[in-house]
Amino acid sequence: MDWGLKNRLAQIIRPETGKAVMLAVDHGYFLGPVSRLENPAKTIAPLMQYADSLMITRGALRACVDPLRTKPIVLRVSGGNSIVGKDLSDEGLTVSFEDAIRLNVSAVAISIYVGTDHENRTLTNLSKLVDEGQRYGMPVLAVTAVGKELAKRDARYLSLCCRIAAELGAHFVKTYYCDEFEKVVETCPVPVVIAGGPKLKSDEDALELAYEAIARGAAGVDMGRNIWQSRYPVPMIAAIRKIVHEKMTFAAARELFEDLKKKHPAEARVK
C-alpha cells in the first residue's frame, strides 16, 4: 500500500488496537426514511464522538454532517435499488471517484451480491473501484450483501463472499456474524468487520453480537440499526466501543450499558 492508502485505512481501523467502530447510517439509499433515521442529522450528532468513522451516502453527508467536525468517512458509492424494487442485488456504481475525493473521504464502500443474477456486475464493479482506489490512494470496503435472503448468512457462504472480495482487491470487508465466524476470518486475508444487520430482539442481543464477533477475530463493527434504533443509542454505542477497543467482556458491557441508561433517558420511539 502507498502512504496515502495506509494513512486513510489507519483512520478507520485504529492502529493502537487494530479495531474499528464504524457507525452505519447509509440505510436511506435503499430503505428511505427508515425508523429512527428520519432525521439523519439528529440521529448522528450524539453518536459521533463514540464512532471512529461514519458509513454514509454523499447526499446525507453533505446535508446532515457538519464539515467542521472531523470524523473519517466511509462513503457508500453503490446503489440504484430499493426495498420496494424487484431485486435488491441490482446495484451499480452511483458516485464518481472525483466526488469521493472532493468530499475528502477515508474509504469508499460497495455491496457485492455473490450467487445472484447480478453477481458478475457487482464483482466487476468492485474490481473497477479497487483499480481507481489504487490510483488515488483510497481504501475500498466490500460489503457482502444478501438482499432479502437472510438465510444465506452461514459460514460457508460468507467465507466464499469475503474471500472473493479480498481476491479482487478489497482492502477490508464487511459481513454478517454467523456460527463458526472464526472460519470466515481465518480464510479472509484482509480485515473483516461485522454488520449489525436488522434490529435484534433486545439490546442485550446486540451487545452479545458485538462481543462474540470481536472474540472470534472481527476487526471491528459497522453497526447501525442496533445502535440508533435502540431506545438508548448513546449507552449502546458507548458499551460497544468498550467491547471493541478495550476487550470488555459481555457481562461488563451489559453492566456498563445499564449504568449509562440512568444518565441517558430513553428516546421516544417514532411511530
C-alpha positions as a Python dict, from the first residue, in 0.01 Angstrom:
ca = {
    (1, 'M'): (0, 0, 0),
    (2, 'D'): (110, 353, -73),
    (3, 'W'): (139, 606, 211),
    (4, 'G'): (-195, 774, 141),
    (5, 'L'): (-387, 449, 132),
    (6, 'K'): (-226, 328, 455),
    (7, 'N'): (-299, 663, 620),
    (8, 'R'): (-665, 657, 522),
    (9, 'L'): (-715, 299, 636),
    (10, 'A'): (-550, 380, 970),
    (11, 'Q'): (-815, 647, 1025),
    (12, 'I'): (-1081, 375, 1017),
    (13, 'I'): (-908, 74, 1174),
    (14, 'R'): (-726, 229, 1468),
    (15, 'P'): (-359, 123, 1476),
    (16, 'E'): (-350, 129, 1859),
    (17, 'T'): (-595, -160, 1882),
    (18, 'G'): (-627, -290, 1527),
    (19, 'K'): (-1002, -246, 1563),
    (20, 'A'): (-1276, -19, 1426),
    (21, 'V'): (-1607, 120, 1548),
    (22, 'M'): (-1794, 225, 1237),
    (23, 'L'): (-2140, 380, 1261),
    (24, 'A'): (-2355, 279, 964),
    (25, 'V'): (-2607, 545, 862),
    (26, 'D'): (-2626, 474, 489),
    (27, 'H'): (-2956, 283, 502),
    (28, 'G'): (-3160, 555, 336),
    (29, 'Y'): (-3013, 476, -6),
    (30, 'F'): (-3245, 175, -35),
    (31, 'L'): (-3475, 192, 270),
    (32, 'G'): (-3567, 561, 254),
    (33, 'P'): (-3662, 730, 586),
    (34, 'V'): (-3627, 417, 798),
    (35, 'S'): (-3738, 438, 1162),
    (36, 'R'): (-3507, 650, 1380),
    (37, 'L'): (-3321, 773, 1072),
    (38, 'E'): (-3594, 1006, 951),
    (39, 'N'): (-3373, 1298, 1052),
    (40, 'P'): (-3014, 1178, 1000),
    (41, 'A'): (-2853, 1488, 1149),
    (42, 'K'): (-3043, 1444, 1476),
    (43, 'T'): (-2960, 1074, 1491),
    (44, 'I'): (-2591, 1112, 1411),
    (45, 'A'): (-2498, 1411, 1629),
    (46, 'P'): (-2497, 1248, 1978),
    (47, 'L'): (-2324, 933, 1849),
    (48, 'M'): (-2035, 1094, 1659),
    (49, 'Q'): (-1792, 1112, 1949),
    (50, 'Y'): (-1811, 736, 2008),
    (51, 'A'): (-1756, 628, 1646),
    (52, 'D'): (-1420, 603, 1472),
    (53, 'S'): (-1589, 662, 1135),
    (54, 'L'): (-1926, 710, 968),
    (55, 'M'): (-2052, 499, 681),
    (56, 'I'): (-2285, 728, 490),
    (57, 'T'): (-2409, 838, 147),
    (58, 'R'): (-2286, 1157, -17),
    (59, 'G'): (-2628, 1322, 0),
    (60, 'A'): (-2667, 1264, 373),
    (61, 'L'): (-2304, 1362, 431),
    (62, 'R'): (-2348, 1697, 258),
    (63, 'A'): (-2684, 1771, 416),
    (64, 'C'): (-2656, 1622, 765),
    (65, 'V'): (-2294, 1621, 887),
    (66, 'D'): (-2112, 1936, 997),
    (67, 'P'): (-1798, 1965, 781),
    (68, 'L'): (-1621, 2142, 1066),
    (69, 'R'): (-1642, 1829, 1281),
    (70, 'T'): (-1362, 1596, 1182),
    (71, 'K'): (-1460, 1231, 1152),
    (72, 'P'): (-1334, 979, 895),
    (73, 'I'): (-1597, 898, 632),
    (74, 'V'): (-1660, 566, 459),
    (75, 'L'): (-1865, 670, 159),
    (76, 'R'): (-2133, 445, 13),
    (77, 'V'): (-2078, 454, -365),
    (78, 'S'): (-2312, 177, -483),
    (79, 'G'): (-2689, 180, -516),
    (80, 'G'): (-2968, 205, -768),
    (81, 'N'): (-3205, -33, -590),
    (82, 'S'): (-3480, -2, -327),
    (83, 'I'): (-3667, -213, -77),
    (84, 'V'): (-3979, -199, -297),
    (85, 'G'): (-3792, -298, -612),
    (86, 'K'): (-3785, -643, -766),
    (87, 'D'): (-3429, -735, -669),
    (88, 'L'): (-3205, -574, -406),
    (89, 'S'): (-2898, -714, -579),
    (90, 'D'): (-2950, -492, -883),
    (91, 'E'): (-2686, -235, -781),
    (92, 'G'): (-2440, -26, -974),
    (93, 'L'): (-2183, 243, -901),
    (94, 'T'): (-2353, 572, -816),
    (95, 'V'): (-2068, 806, -719),
    (96, 'S'): (-1764, 913, -920),
    (97, 'F'): (-1422, 885, -766),
    (98, 'E'): (-1372, 1255, -825),
    (99, 'D'): (-1669, 1332, -599),
    (100, 'A'): (-1543, 1094, -331),
    (101, 'I'): (-1209, 1276, -330),
    (102, 'R'): (-1388, 1612, -332),
    (103, 'L'): (-1566, 1501, -15),
    (104, 'N'): (-1229, 1409, 142),
    (105, 'V'): (-1346, 1063, 245),
    (106, 'S'): (-1125, 798, 403),
    (107, 'A'): (-1267, 497, 214),
    (108, 'V'): (-1540, 401, -32),
    (109, 'A'): (-1786, 113, 9),
    (110, 'I'): (-1965, -108, -242),
    (111, 'S'): (-2202, -403, -197),
    (112, 'I'): (-2135, -733, -371),
    (113, 'Y'): (-2408, -994, -428),
    (114, 'V'): (-2248, -1335, -471),
    (115, 'G'): (-2480, -1604, -606),
    (116, 'T'): (-2739, -1366, -752),
    (117, 'D'): (-2832, -1274, -1109),
    (118, 'H'): (-2620, -961, -1067),
    (119, 'E'): (-2313, -1132, -922),
    (120, 'N'): (-2090, -1056, -1220),
    (121, 'R'): (-2174, -687, -1236),
    (122, 'T'): (-2129, -622, -865),
    (123, 'L'): (-1798, -811, -858),
    (124, 'T'): (-1659, -641, -1167),
    (125, 'N'): (-1768, -305, -1023),
    (126, 'L'): (-1570, -391, -710),
    (127, 'S'): (-1266, -458, -929),
    (128, 'K'): (-1308, -126, -1109),
    (129, 'L'): (-1338, 53, -777),
    (130, 'V'): (-1020, -113, -648),
    (131, 'D'): (-834, -2, -962),
    (132, 'E'): (-945, 356, -902),
    (133, 'G'): (-863, 326, -533),
    (134, 'Q'): (-508, 218, -613),
    (135, 'R'): (-474, 518, -845),
    (136, 'Y'): (-587, 769, -583),
    (137, 'G'): (-475, 600, -260),
    (138, 'M'): (-831, 521, -144),
    (139, 'P'): (-924, 205, 52),
    (140, 'V'): (-1224, 4, -70),
    (141, 'L'): (-1468, -169, 163),
    (142, 'A'): (-1658, -462, 9),
    (143, 'V'): (-1995, -529, 173),
    (144, 'T'): (-2110, -890, 137),
    (145, 'A'): (-2480, -819, 95),
    (146, 'V'): (-2750, -1086, 88),
    (147, 'G'): (-3051, -872, -5),
    (148, 'K'): (-3370, -1020, 139),
    (149, 'E'): (-3227, -1372, 167),
    (150, 'L'): (-3112, -1364, 529),
    (151, 'A'): (-3092, -1744, 534),
    (152, 'K'): (-2768, -1716, 334),
    (153, 'R'): (-2581, -1595, 639),
    (154, 'D'): (-2379, -1907, 718),
    (155, 'A'): (-2003, -1959, 741),
    (156, 'R'): (-1966, -2142, 411),
    (157, 'Y'): (-2140, -1872, 206),
    (158, 'L'): (-1987, -1576, 389),
    (159, 'S'): (-1639, -1727, 367),
    (160, 'L'): (-1688, -1755, -10),
    (161, 'C'): (-1803, -1392, -36),
    (162, 'C'): (-1528, -1249, 182),
    (163, 'R'): (-1253, -1444, 11),
    (164, 'I'): (-1371, -1340, -335),
    (165, 'A'): (-1384, -975, -222),
    (166, 'A'): (-1028, -999, -89),
    (167, 'E'): (-905, -1177, -402),
    (168, 'L'): (-1047, -894, -615),
    (169, 'G'): (-853, -642, -408),
    (170, 'A'): (-1086, -511, -137),
    (171, 'H'): (-881, -364, 146),
    (172, 'F'): (-1133, -467, 411),
    (173, 'V'): (-1466, -649, 413),
    (174, 'K'): (-1797, -607, 592),
    (175, 'T'): (-2002, -920, 650),
    (176, 'Y'): (-2254, -1076, 887),
    (177, 'Y'): (-2180, -1262, 1206),
    (178, 'C'): (-2260, -1633, 1191),
    (179, 'D'): (-2192, -1963, 1363),
    (180, 'E'): (-1826, -2061, 1315),
    (181, 'F'): (-1745, -1698, 1236),
    (182, 'E'): (-1379, -1763, 1310),
    (183, 'K'): (-1364, -1968, 988),
    (184, 'V'): (-1477, -1662, 791),
    (185, 'V'): (-1200, -1453, 948),
    (186, 'E'): (-930, -1720, 910),
    (187, 'T'): (-991, -1764, 538),
    (188, 'C'): (-1007, -1392, 454),
    (189, 'P'): (-663, -1229, 416),
    (190, 'V'): (-794, -875, 484),
    (191, 'P'): (-967, -733, 796),
    (192, 'V'): (-1331, -830, 847),
    (193, 'V'): (-1579, -602, 1023),
    (194, 'I'): (-1926, -722, 1114),
    (195, 'A'): (-2259, -575, 1017),
    (196, 'G'): (-2528, -535, 1278),
    (197, 'G'): (-2800, -637, 1034),
    (198, 'P'): (-3171, -587, 1110),
    (199, 'K'): (-3270, -478, 1461),
    (200, 'L'): (-3229, -764, 1704),
    (201, 'K'): (-3487, -857, 1967),
    (202, 'S'): (-3305, -685, 2252),
    (203, 'D'): (-3018, -452, 2335),
    (204, 'E'): (-2854, -740, 2516),
    (205, 'D'): (-2854, -940, 2193),
    (206, 'A'): (-2676, -655, 2014),
    (207, 'L'): (-2407, -634, 2280),
    (208, 'E'): (-2358, -1010, 2268),
    (209, 'L'): (-2329, -998, 1889),
    (210, 'A'): (-2053, -738, 1910),
    (211, 'Y'): (-1871, -930, 2183),
    (212, 'E'): (-1885, -1266, 2008),
    (213, 'A'): (-1769, -1119, 1678),
    (214, 'I'): (-1468, -946, 1834),
    (215, 'A'): (-1383, -1256, 2040),
    (216, 'R'): (-1379, -1460, 1719),
    (217, 'G'): (-1148, -1231, 1528),
    (218, 'A'): (-1351, -947, 1378),
    (219, 'A'): (-1152, -630, 1313),
    (220, 'G'): (-1443, -423, 1436),
    (221, 'V'): (-1810, -348, 1388),
    (222, 'D'): (-2010, -143, 1140),
    (223, 'M'): (-2343, -128, 1319),
    (224, 'G'): (-2641, 93, 1251),
    (225, 'R'): (-2995, -11, 1339),
    (226, 'N'): (-2889, -198, 1654),
    (227, 'I'): (-2741, 129, 1780),
    (228, 'W'): (-2970, 409, 1664),
    (229, 'Q'): (-3292, 206, 1676),
    (230, 'S'): (-3219, 125, 2040),
    (231, 'R'): (-3413, 338, 2287),
    (232, 'Y'): (-3072, 405, 2443),
    (233, 'P'): (-2843, 471, 2144),
    (234, 'V'): (-2567, 655, 2333),
    (235, 'P'): (-2528, 388, 2604),
    (236, 'M'): (-2536, 124, 2332),
    (237, 'I'): (-2255, 267, 2119),
    (238, 'A'): (-2050, 356, 2428),
    (239, 'A'): (-2069, -4, 2552),
    (240, 'I'): (-1989, -143, 2206),
    (241, 'R'): (-1686, 85, 2186),
    (242, 'K'): (-1557, -64, 2512),
    (243, 'I'): (-1603, -415, 2374),
    (244, 'V'): (-1419, -334, 2052),
    (245, 'H'): (-1129, -124, 2176),
    (246, 'E'): (-1087, -234, 2537),
    (247, 'K'): (-1180, -603, 2514),
    (248, 'M'): (-1458, -556, 2767),
    (249, 'T'): (-1645, -876, 2845),
    (250, 'F'): (-2009, -917, 2754),
    (251, 'A'): (-2111, -917, 3121),
    (252, 'A'): (-1916, -597, 3193),
    (253, 'A'): (-2053, -428, 2880),
    (254, 'R'): (-2407, -519, 2978),
    (255, 'E'): (-2348, -370, 3325),
    (256, 'L'): (-2199, -54, 3173),
    (257, 'F'): (-2497, -24, 2940),
    (258, 'E'): (-2738, -45, 3232),
    (259, 'D'): (-2541, 219, 3427),
    (260, 'L'): (-2532, 457, 3129),
    (261, 'K'): (-2906, 423, 3077),
    (262, 'K'): (-2952, 612, 3404),
    (263, 'K'): (-2765, 911, 3259),
    (264, 'H'): (-2927, 899, 2916),
    (265, 'P'): (-3309, 885, 2928),
    (266, 'A'): (-3483, 660, 2678),
    (267, 'E'): (-3568, 821, 2348),
    (268, 'A'): (-3930, 818, 2241),
    (269, 'R'): (-3997, 579, 1957),
    (270, 'V'): (-4108, 721, 1624),
    (271, 'K'): (-4438, 565, 1519),
}
